[in-house]
Amino acid sequence: MAIFRFGVLDTGALIWREGNYERSVPMADLSLSEIARQARELQLLSVWIVPGSFYARSWRALLAAWQPRGKHFILRATTADDSDPVGVSLNFGWQDEMFILNTETEPRWPWYRETSATRIIDAIQVTQTALDFPLGYTPSGTGLQLVRQLSRADWLKPLAAIDGNNKSQPFTRGVSDIRWCRPLTEAERRMRFVHVFDANSAYIAAASNCNLPCGEPEPDRSISEPMAGGYYRARVFASPDVVYNGVSYPSPLYPYVVSGHQEGYWYSPQLIEARALGWNVDLLDGYYWPGMHRVLGKWGHAMWGARVLARHDRLAAAAIKAMAVGAIGRLSNQLPQWRGFIMSEVYRRQVNKNQQLAALGIQPVAHHVDAIYIVSDCADPTKVAPKLIERSDSLGGYKHVYTVAIDSDIISAGAAPSPQFHEVIAPARKEVLVDG
């Protein structure tokens, strides 16, 4: 297990940890040069400024007064808010004649409002130990660095688009989370509870278990069967005997299709699922990627393993989640084809889970992104769908989140269902009877 040394800068002192003991050196010289000198002498990879401390309030003034000589200190700083900088983090290195200042405010580590130096040290140490990886400037950037370390270099050529801030092919149509609701039956309108279950890290699970394109797309000239790594314009139709038609059961091709004929764009995971469920799928044109690989397999399982190891520390667990979500977000924004396959896989898994529940005699009333809503007269969620939560501690497994009582608002929403059904039973609007 590697040791990644870091320090925390509080008012008047630079604090770090050696083994189980905290050490500190006074910081009477309140200058960035002294911070850099001390950090280099102590071999610290990063220094984190305690929110509310002198440095958090005054780092801009210190920067303006700094006149570095010789080897320059590379500074990257982030604040919670430009108008009220309650937290700053510094990451640095040494290079000739180079100085970088970055005050990006969007991505933040979860301890940006924590005022205890010891608590910050605990959270960072737990996070780095769980990951076996040093934290960088932002959660998303650290997550991407971990992708690069854990994946084969020849699979990561598309990541150059991120470094160059240059979007690749615009395969952005036909991509959506599942948002579906059906009418409540008469029997369900007389029931008492709605139980909500969701998947653990649904996007990380999908990303780590689906193949992603690693090269340039080629036109698919066969246009008969959807290739496993394809993106197609298709004409689809659900005959009346198709069960998964978007009415009583979710459509595999929502949001474009509920029933009847429709033309649109879809990634192959959803088209293959639609054909398996009885839909007529006529491919009009499309592309496929000959180089498809499970690029994020090791990364996804490493992120989940780190979350499990850090689950006893709220800030560390939140930091690892922020890294995973941030990295997936940046990959999705810059590589729409990766986003398309990942979101299609998340969608396909929800429809597949609906099929598994239906085989057990359970018919969910709604799906929203990675959540499943089940109406029941039973107050105990562990008895409502025991098979659903068998893997509640595993990546992609489902866990119970909360339970609310059915009232007139829910009955009205269920009578005229809409994809916004989940908002009616949100904990912010209803008393939670059973918390997950």
N, C-alpha and C positions, 0 to 999 in steps of 0.2 A: 504494500500500500504506500503510495507516494505521499510526501508531506509537502503541502503548498503553504508557504509562510505568508502571512498577511498581518497588517497592523490596523488598529483603529485609533483615530486621532480625536481625542477629546480636548476640552479646554485645558491648556497647560501641560498636556502629556501625550506621548505616543505609547500606546499599549499593544502588547502582543502576547502570545501564549507559547510557552515551551512545555510540552507534556501537559500536566494538569495544573501548571502554575502560570499565573499572569505576571508579566514583567512590564515595566514602564520606564521611560526616560523623560525627564522634564523637557518641555519645549519653551524655554524662555525666549529664544529667538523666533519670533512669529513670522517666518518667511518661508516661501516655497522652496528656496534653495536649501534651507535647513531640513525641511521635510524630505527633500530628495536625498540629501546627504545621509540622514539617519536611516532612511529606508534602504539605501544601497548598502550601508555598513551592516545593517541587520539582515540583509538578503531577503527582504520582503518583496513578494510579487505584486502586492497591491496594498493600498492604504484607503480605508473607508472613514469618512468624516462623520462624527456623531451629529445627527440633526439637533439644532438648537445650540450647538457649541459655538465658540468664537469663530472657528473656521467656516462653519456652515453659514454664518451671517456675513462674513467678511472676505470670502475667498476672491471675489472680484477685485476688491481693493488690493489684496495681497498680490494678485496677478498683475495689476497695473504697476505695482511698485517693484516688480521682480525684474532684475537685469542679469540673466544667466550668462555665464562665461564658459568657454571651452565646450565640453560635451553638454548638449542641451537635454533638458528634462521634458519628456513627452507627457503632456497632461490631457486627460479626458475627464470632463466633469459632467455630472448630471444632477439636476435639481428637481424637486417635486413640482415646483411651479416657478416660472421666471419672475413673477411679481413677488413671490414669497418663497425664497429658496430655503426650505426647511431641511433639505438633505442634499449632500454632495458626495459622490464617490470619485476616487482618483485611481486610475490605472496608468502605469508609466513604464518607460524603458529608457535606454540611453542610446542616442545616435548623434552623429556630427551634424551641426547646423540644421537642426530640425525642431520645430515646435508646433504642436497641434492642440487646439482648443475646441472642444465640442460641447455645446450646452443643450444637447438633445433632451427633451423632456418627456417624450411619450412612453418609452419602455422604462420601467423602474423595478428595482428589487423591492421585495415586500417589507424590508425593514427601513424604508426611507423616512418613516416617522418615529422610529424607535429612538429613545433618548438615552438608553442604558448601554454603555460601552460593552459591559459583560454580556448583555443579552445579544448584542450584534455579533460579538465574537462567537458566542455559542451557536447562533444560527448559521453563520458563514462556515464555521468548522464542521458542523453536522452536514451541511449541504455539500461541501467539497469532499468530505469523507465518503458520503453516500455515493457520489458520482465518481470518485477517484479522478477528479478533474478540477483544475483551478477555475474560479469564477472570473469572468472578464467584465467588460464595461457595461453590457446590458444582458438581460436574460435571453433575449432572442439571439443575440450574437454569440453568447456562450453555447446555446443549444446548437447553432449551426457549426461552431467549431467542433463540437462533439460528433456531429454528423460526419464531418470530414475525417475525424480520427477513426471512427468505427466502420466506415464504408470503404469499399475498394475505390481507388483513385480513378480508374477508368470508367466507373459508374457515375462519377460526380461531374462529368463535363458540363451538364446543364447548369451547374451552380455558377459557372462563369457569368451567366446572365444576371445573377444577383450582384456579383462583385462589380459588374459594369453598369448596374441599374438599368438594364436593357431588357425589355420584355421579349419573350420568344413568340412562337406562333400563337395567334389569339384564339385558342380553342376554349372560349369562355361560355358559349351557349350550351344549354341543356344541362346545366349544373345547378342543383338545389338540394337543400336539406329536406327531409320528409316533414311535412306539416299536414296532417290528415286527421279528420274526425268524422264519425258516423253518427246518425241519430240514435238516441237512447231508445231501447225497446220499452214497451209498457211495463214489463217486469222490472227493468232496470230503473225506471222512474220511481218505483216504490222501494228500491233498495236504499241503504243508508250511507255507504262510504265510497269514496274514490281513492284508490291506492296508486301512488306514483312510484315507478321504478326507473332507474336510468343505468346506462352502461358506464363502467369504469374506463375513463380516458378513451372514449369511442374513436376519436380521430387518430390517436396514437396507435390503438389496436388495429385500425384499418390500414394506417400507413405502414405499420411493421409487417403486415401479413398480405399486402397486395403488391403485385409487380408494377414498377413505374418505368416510364420510357427513359432511355439513356442515350438516345441518338436523335437523328432527324426523322420526321415522319415520311412515309411513302404513300402515294395514291394506292388504294385498294381496288384493283381492276377486276377482281373476281365477283364482288358484290352478290354473294349468295348467302354465305353464313358469316355472321359478325366475328371478326378475328378477336382473339382474347385481348390484344392490345390495340384496339381500334376506337375511332371516333367517327360517327356516321350521321349523315342526314337520312332519315328514314320515314316511311309512311306506315303507321301502325293502326291496328283495328282490334277491338275486343268484341267478340260475338256475345250474344245474351247469356250463353252458358258459361262464360268465363267468370270465375268466382272473384278473383282479384281484379276488380274493375273500378276501384276507387269509390264505391258506394258502401257496401257492407264490409268490404275489406279494402286495404290500401292498394292503389295502383302501383305497379313497379316502375311506371314512367311518369309519375306525378312530378312537377306541376303542370306539364303540358297536356296531359291526357287524363280524363276521368272515365269516359267511355266513348265509343264511336270512333270515326276516322280522325286522324290528326297527323300532321307532318311536323317534324322537328329534328333537333340535334341531340344525340345521346352518346355517352361512352358505352363501350361494349359490356361492362358488368351488368348494367341495367337492361340492355337489349337481350343479352343471353338469359337473364332471369325472366324477362317478359315472355320470351318464346317458351321457356320451360313451364310457365303458368298458363299457356294456351293462347297467347296473343299472336295475331298475324303481324309479322314484321317484314316489310319490303324495304330493302336497302337501296337507296338512290345513288349515293356516292359517299366517299369517305376516305379516311386515311388510317394507316396502322403503323405502329412502331415495331420494326423487327428486333430491336434490342430492348427487351423488357426484363428487369431484374428486381429482386426484393431488396432495393437499395437501403431502406430504412429498417430492415429487420433487426439487426443487432442494436441499432440506436433505440428503437422503440422499446425493446425489452430491457435495455439498460436504464432508460428513463423510468420505466415502471418499477424496476427493481430498486432504483434509488428512492422513489417515492415511498415504497414499502419500508425501506431502511430508515427513512427520515420521518415516518408518520407520527412519531412521538413529539416532534418539534414543529409547532404550527408554522413558524416563519420559514423553516427549511423546506417543509412540504410545499408551502405556497411558492417558494422560489423555484423548486424543481418543476412544479406545474407551470409556472410562468415561462420557464425555459422551453418546455415542450410545446406549449401553446404558441409562444412567440416564434419559435423556429418553424413550426408548421405554417403559421401565418405568413412569414416571410417567403417560405418556399412556395406557398399557394399564390401569393401576390405576384411573384416574379416568374413562376413556372405554371401557367394556367393548366397545362396538360397534367402535371402532377396533382394539382388541386382537383381536376376533373376526375381522375381515377380514384383519389382518396375519398372524395365526397360521394361518388357513385358506389364505392364499396360500403361506406357507412349506410347509405340508403338501402342497398341490397341486403345488408345484414338486418336492418329493421324489418323489411318485408319477410325475410327468412325466419326471423324470430316470431313474427305473427303466425306464420305457417306452423311452427313448432307448438305454439300455444293453442292454436285451433285444433291440432291433433289431440291435445289434452282436454278439449272441451272448454277452453277459455278464449273469449273473443274480446280483445282490447277495444275500448271505445275511442281511443285516440293515440296517435304517435306524434311526437314533436322533437325533431332533431335526433337525440339519443334517448328520449324518455318514452315510456309506455304507461298508459293510463288504463286501469282496470276497475270496473264497478263491481261491488260485491255487498252482500249483507253481513259478511264476516268482518269483524273489527281487527283481527289479527293478520297482518300482511304476510307473515310466514306461512299461513295456512291457505292464503288466497292463490298463490302460484309458487309452491315450494320448488318446483323444477327450475323456475326462472332464476332463483337466487342461489342455486347450488354452488355456483362459482363466484360468489359475491366478493371474494378477496383476490380474484385474478384479473389480469388485463383483459378488458372487453367483457368481463362478467357483469351481470346485473345485480344491483343492490336496491333495497327499499330506501326511498328518499323521504317521503312523508305521506300522511293520510289525512283527508278532510271529510267532513260530513256533507252529504248531499243536501242542498237546500233549493229554494225556488230559483235562485240565479243559475245554478248548475242545471236544473231541469229545463229552464228556458233556453240556455245555451245548447243543451243537448237536443232540444226540439228542432232548432234551426241551426245545425252545426256549421262551424266555420273553422278554418285553420287556427284561429285565435282562441279556441276553447281552453287552451292551457292557461291563458291569462285569467280566466274566470275563477279557476281554482288555485291560483298562485298563493303561497303562504302570506304574501303581503296583503291579500284581500280576504283570506279565510283563516279561521283558527285551526292550527295544526293539532290534530288529536293524537297522532302517533308520529314521532319524529324518527327518521332513519339513523 
